[in-house]
Amino acid sequence: MSIPIIFLSSEDDFGKRLETLDLGGDDFLIKPIKANHLKAVVRSRLERSKILRSYMVRDSLTGLLNHTAIRSVLAQEVTRSKRQNIPLSLAMLDIDHFKMVNDTYGHAAGDSVLKGLSRLLQERLRKYDIIGRYGGDELLTLLINCDETQAFKIMEEIRIHFSEIEFYPVDSKPLLLTFSCGISTFPKYQTAEQLSDSADQALYSAKGSGRNQTKLA
């Protein structure tokens, strides 16, 4: 989403004003214009652009970065980690037996669980760590300047805490859930694709070994 473009001109020909909007302008203001009016229009357009951009990069359910955005950020963070010579850990999470939750209690219950895990990650991770919804019930976290030993410790603490949270589907007893996690780390894996693929394989291994555990790639 580009910066909003506002034309400010003394041109009062309506046809020409329409032409400028067809060229990509967001608004056309005619001079003279009061400073307060100009500031209000610019502020409104910037706020609207900001909201539209958030819709493009954020998952509507969890508020986390969506699949496309988190993939883009991952590539940027790998480049930055190489430049600064610092580690980067990627943790991929998948809620265990999530289909059972949807099938038994309904999608509203599943949505509540996803939002609960998203909030937990936001609360427990550092402000500069990055979280995204990779797809379905799969979440991806980027732990900045964090090696695999530190990442394992962090994700294990979060995994244990999540397993203790009680969810309350409608007309049901408290529901306890778990997640499985796979971790890969730069510089052991050098590219964004290698990081995501190896974390996915580690996650698959965690699921196949009984779930509710964290595996290092």
C-alpha positions as CSV (number, residue, x, y, z in Angstrom):
1,M,0.0,0.0,0.0
2,S,1.6,3.3,-1.2
3,I,1.6,6.6,0.6
4,P,-1.7,8.5,-0.2
5,I,-1.4,11.1,-3.0
6,I,-3.4,14.3,-2.6
7,F,-3.4,16.9,-5.4
8,L,-3.4,20.6,-4.3
9,S,-4.1,22.9,-7.2
10,S,-6.0,26.0,-8.3
11,E,-7.4,24.0,-11.3
12,D,-11.2,24.1,-11.1
13,D,-11.9,22.1,-14.3
14,F,-13.9,19.1,-13.1
15,G,-12.8,16.9,-16.0
16,K,-9.1,17.5,-15.3
17,R,-9.6,16.9,-11.6
18,L,-11.2,13.5,-12.5
19,E,-8.2,12.8,-14.7
20,T,-5.7,13.2,-11.8
21,L,-7.8,10.8,-9.7
22,D,-7.7,8.3,-12.6
23,L,-3.9,8.6,-12.5
24,G,-3.8,7.3,-9.0
25,G,-4.6,10.3,-6.8
26,D,-6.6,9.8,-3.6
27,D,-8.0,13.3,-3.4
28,F,-8.0,16.7,-5.1
29,L,-8.1,19.9,-3.1
30,I,-8.6,23.3,-4.6
31,K,-6.6,26.3,-3.5
32,P,-6.9,28.4,-1.5
33,I,-7.5,26.1,1.4
34,K,-7.3,26.7,5.1
35,A,-4.4,25.1,6.9
36,N,-6.6,23.3,9.4
37,H,-8.7,21.8,6.5
38,L,-5.5,20.6,4.7
39,K,-4.1,19.0,7.9
40,A,-7.4,17.3,8.6
41,V,-7.6,15.8,5.1
42,V,-4.0,14.6,5.2
43,R,-4.5,13.1,8.6
44,S,-7.7,11.3,7.5
45,R,-6.1,9.9,4.4
46,L,-3.1,8.6,6.3
47,E,-5.3,7.0,8.9
48,R,-7.4,5.3,6.2
49,S,-4.2,4.1,4.4
50,K,-2.9,2.7,7.7
51,I,-6.2,0.8,8.3
52,L,-6.3,-0.6,4.8
53,R,-2.7,-1.7,5.1
54,S,-3.4,-3.5,8.3
55,Y,-6.2,-5.4,6.6
56,M,-3.8,-6.5,3.9
57,V,-1.1,-7.9,6.3
58,R,-3.1,-8.9,9.3
59,D,-5.1,-12.1,9.9
60,S,-8.7,-11.0,10.6
61,L,-9.2,-13.6,13.4
62,T,-6.1,-13.3,15.5
63,G,-4.7,-9.9,14.5
64,L,-1.4,-11.6,13.8
65,L,0.6,-11.2,10.5
66,N,-1.0,-13.3,7.7
67,H,0.8,-15.9,5.7
68,T,2.1,-13.6,3.0
69,A,3.2,-11.0,5.5
70,I,5.1,-13.4,7.8
71,R,6.8,-15.0,4.8
72,S,8.0,-11.6,3.7
73,V,9.2,-10.6,7.2
74,L,11.0,-13.9,7.6
75,A,13.1,-13.2,4.4
76,Q,13.8,-9.7,5.8
77,E,14.9,-11.0,9.2
78,V,17.2,-13.7,7.6
79,T,18.9,-10.9,5.6
80,R,19.2,-8.7,8.8
81,S,20.6,-11.6,10.9
82,K,23.2,-12.3,8.2
83,R,24.2,-8.7,8.1
84,Q,24.4,-8.3,11.9
85,N,25.8,-11.8,12.4
86,I,23.2,-12.7,15.0
87,P,21.1,-15.9,15.5
88,L,17.4,-16.1,14.4
89,S,15.1,-18.9,15.5
90,L,11.9,-19.9,13.8
91,A,9.3,-21.8,15.8
92,M,6.3,-23.4,14.1
93,L,3.3,-24.3,16.3
94,D,0.4,-26.5,15.6
95,I,-2.5,-27.1,18.0
96,D,-2.9,-30.8,18.8
97,H,-6.2,-32.4,17.7
98,F,-7.6,-29.1,16.5
99,K,-9.9,-30.7,14.0
100,M,-11.6,-32.6,16.9
101,V,-12.2,-29.2,18.6
102,N,-14.0,-27.9,15.5
103,D,-15.9,-31.1,14.9
104,T,-17.0,-31.6,18.5
105,Y,-17.6,-28.0,19.7
106,G,-17.9,-26.0,16.6
107,H,-15.8,-23.5,14.7
108,A,-16.5,-20.7,17.2
109,A,-14.8,-22.8,19.9
110,G,-11.9,-23.4,17.6
111,D,-11.6,-19.7,16.9
112,S,-11.5,-19.0,20.6
113,V,-8.7,-21.5,21.1
114,L,-6.7,-19.9,18.3
115,K,-7.2,-16.4,19.7
116,G,-6.2,-17.7,23.1
117,L,-2.9,-19.1,21.9
118,S,-2.2,-15.9,19.9
119,R,-2.7,-13.8,23.0
120,L,-0.5,-16.1,25.0
121,L,2.3,-15.8,22.5
122,Q,2.0,-12.0,22.4
123,E,2.1,-11.8,26.2
124,R,5.0,-14.2,26.7
125,L,7.3,-13.3,23.8
126,R,9.5,-10.2,23.7
127,K,8.1,-7.0,22.1
128,Y,10.4,-7.3,19.1
129,D,9.7,-11.0,18.4
130,I,7.3,-11.5,15.4
131,I,4.3,-13.7,15.3
132,G,2.2,-14.8,12.3
133,R,-0.7,-17.1,11.4
134,Y,0.9,-19.4,8.9
135,G,-2.3,-21.2,8.0
136,G,-5.3,-22.9,9.7
137,D,-4.2,-23.6,13.3
138,E,-0.5,-23.3,12.5
139,L,1.3,-20.3,13.9
140,L,4.9,-19.1,13.2
141,T,7.1,-17.1,15.5
142,L,10.4,-15.4,14.8
143,L,12.6,-15.1,17.8
144,I,15.1,-12.3,17.1
145,N,18.8,-12.7,18.2
146,C,17.9,-16.0,19.9
147,D,19.8,-19.3,19.5
148,E,18.2,-22.8,19.5
149,T,18.9,-23.4,23.2
150,Q,17.2,-20.2,24.2
151,A,14.3,-20.7,21.7
152,F,13.7,-24.2,23.0
153,K,13.5,-23.0,26.6
154,I,11.1,-20.2,25.6
155,M,8.8,-22.3,23.6
156,E,8.7,-25.1,26.1
157,E,7.6,-22.7,28.8
158,I,4.9,-21.4,26.6
159,R,3.8,-24.9,25.6
160,I,3.5,-26.0,29.3
161,H,1.6,-22.8,30.1
162,F,-0.8,-23.3,27.2
163,S,-1.6,-26.9,28.4
164,E,-2.8,-25.5,31.7
165,I,-5.3,-23.0,30.2
166,E,-8.9,-24.0,30.5
167,F,-11.2,-23.3,27.5
168,Y,-15.0,-23.3,28.0
169,P,-16.9,-24.3,24.9
170,V,-20.7,-23.8,25.2
171,D,-22.4,-26.4,27.4
172,S,-19.2,-28.3,28.0
173,K,-16.8,-29.1,30.7
174,P,-13.4,-27.2,30.8
175,L,-11.3,-28.2,27.7
176,L,-7.5,-28.6,28.0
177,L,-5.5,-28.5,24.9
178,T,-1.8,-28.8,23.8
179,F,0.4,-27.8,20.9
180,S,3.4,-29.3,19.2
181,C,6.3,-27.2,18.1
182,G,9.3,-27.4,15.7
183,I,12.3,-25.1,15.9
184,S,14.9,-24.2,13.3
185,T,17.7,-21.7,13.7
186,F,19.9,-19.4,11.6
187,P,22.9,-19.8,10.9
188,K,22.4,-23.6,10.9
189,Y,19.9,-23.0,8.2
190,Q,20.9,-20.2,5.8
191,T,17.8,-19.3,3.9
192,A,14.2,-18.4,4.7
193,E,13.0,-21.5,2.8
194,Q,15.4,-23.8,4.6
195,L,14.3,-22.4,8.0
196,S,10.6,-22.8,7.3
197,D,11.0,-26.3,5.8
198,S,13.2,-27.6,8.6
199,A,10.9,-26.2,11.3
200,D,8.0,-27.8,9.5
201,Q,9.8,-31.2,9.5
202,A,10.7,-30.8,13.2
203,L,7.0,-30.0,13.9
204,Y,6.0,-33.1,11.9
205,S,8.4,-35.2,14.0
206,A,6.9,-33.7,17.2
207,K,3.4,-34.6,16.1
208,G,4.5,-38.1,15.1
209,S,6.3,-38.7,18.4
210,G,3.1,-38.2,20.5
211,R,2.4,-34.5,20.3
212,N,2.6,-31.9,23.1
213,Q,6.3,-31.5,22.7
214,T,9.0,-29.3,21.1
215,K,11.5,-30.6,18.6
216,L,14.7,-29.0,17.3
217,A,15.5,-29.3,13.6
